[in-house]
Amino acid sequence: LKVTLSTGVAAVPPRPPPPPASPPCIDVALKNAGWQMISFTCIDDDDNTLGILQSAPWKVDDKILARDGRLLFATYDGSKWVGSLTGFSYATGYKVFSSGPAGSMIQQRGGPQLPVEDV
């Protein structure tokens, strides 16, 4: 698209600004040992297998609970998570029992949900 100025010189209009960058995937902090609520803003394909949890130190009998029409749970057996909870979603909060050190982090990965769903 060209615009002709009154001087007869063709001018190119300025480029529109680039779209805003996606917000970063911020790690989820396990702020203390014991029960706490967490949620995820970034979901990766591997999250359907609870793979995202490998980034934090877990101990035997740590737990994650959620509700999706029924109670879902996963318990850490020392090597893997077992139970009815098999993946994560954007629109769900999770009640987590962690016996690991305070300040441990779950590293989120994948893309953020855009636009954010109104739940």
C-alpha atoms as one frame of an Amber mdcrd trajectory, in Angstrom:
protein
   0.000   0.000   0.000   1.427   3.370  -1.025   0.224   6.781  -0.008   0.945
   9.781  -2.226   1.743  12.983  -0.383   0.796  16.379  -1.735   4.405  16.819
  -2.853   3.967  13.921  -5.247   6.421  11.717  -3.324   5.220   8.215  -2.543
   5.433   7.309   1.142   5.071   3.949   2.791   2.900   3.980   5.907   4.641
   2.904   9.122   4.556  -0.771   9.959   2.091  -1.792  12.639   3.664  -2.748
  15.957   4.432  -6.443  16.403   1.859  -8.470  18.318   2.522  -8.707  22.052
   4.761 -11.574  23.069   3.158 -14.544  24.772   3.514 -14.407  28.533   6.296
 -16.664  29.747   5.643 -20.011  31.357   6.533 -19.259  34.964   7.545 -22.194
  37.139   5.025 -23.254  39.789   6.465 -22.909  43.291   5.766 -25.468  45.992
   6.030 -22.826  48.700   5.973 -25.135  51.695   5.858 -28.756  52.733   2.283
 -29.931  53.247  -0.948 -29.110  51.419  -1.260 -26.220  48.959  -3.234 -25.235
  45.857  -1.583 -24.866  42.442  -2.650 -24.393  38.825  -0.911 -24.377  35.462
  -0.815 -21.643  32.807   1.211 -23.655  30.284   0.342 -27.156  29.151   2.539
 -29.441  27.042   1.556 -32.699  25.332   3.620 -34.541  27.958   1.370 -33.131
  30.694  -1.234 -35.730  29.739   1.068 -38.253  31.415   1.951 -36.113  34.476
   5.474 -35.820  32.996   5.737 -32.176  34.073   6.009 -33.387  37.683   9.460
 -34.901  37.058  11.004 -31.449  37.516  10.235 -31.337  41.268  11.501 -33.569
  44.098   8.708 -35.845  45.335   8.632 -38.383  48.141   6.611 -41.556  48.649
   2.932 -40.828  49.402   2.962 -37.234  48.090  -0.453 -36.580  46.536  -2.317
 -34.464  43.988  -6.110 -34.083  44.112  -8.531 -32.501  41.636 -12.257 -32.453
  40.881 -13.702 -32.938  37.427 -17.217 -34.115  38.159 -15.602 -36.607  40.543
 -12.533 -36.758  42.760  -9.321 -37.453  40.830  -6.084 -38.287  42.610  -2.507
 -39.366  42.033  -0.085 -40.682  44.658   3.680 -40.884  44.205   4.961 -44.425
  44.877   8.660 -43.523  44.811   9.116 -43.972  41.064   5.843 -42.972  39.373
   2.432 -41.371  39.938  -0.493 -43.787  40.259  -4.225 -43.104  40.468  -7.141
 -41.707  38.505  -5.508 -38.319  37.757  -3.645 -38.806  34.479  -3.141 -35.265
  33.154  -3.551 -31.551  33.774  -5.751 -28.844  32.279  -5.798 -25.047  32.304
  -9.186 -24.728  33.969  -8.473 -26.861  37.035  -6.938 -26.133  40.414  -4.959
 -28.904  42.087  -4.557 -29.597  45.791  -1.009 -30.873  46.275   0.636 -32.535
  49.259   4.404 -32.227  48.973   6.847 -33.504  51.575   9.829 -32.165  49.611
  11.780 -29.031  50.486   9.955 -25.692  50.556  10.692 -23.647  47.452  10.791
 -26.629  45.085   9.647 -25.758  41.565   7.546 -27.496  38.917   8.887 -26.304
  35.566   6.010 -25.489  33.240   6.510 -26.021  29.536   4.498 -25.784  26.383
   2.360 -22.866  25.352   0.198 -20.645  27.503  -3.544 -20.689  27.028  -4.421
 -17.690  24.861  -6.871 -16.190  25.258  -7.273 -17.093  28.904 -10.449 -19.106
  29.451 -13.065 -17.589  31.753 -13.707 -20.336  34.302
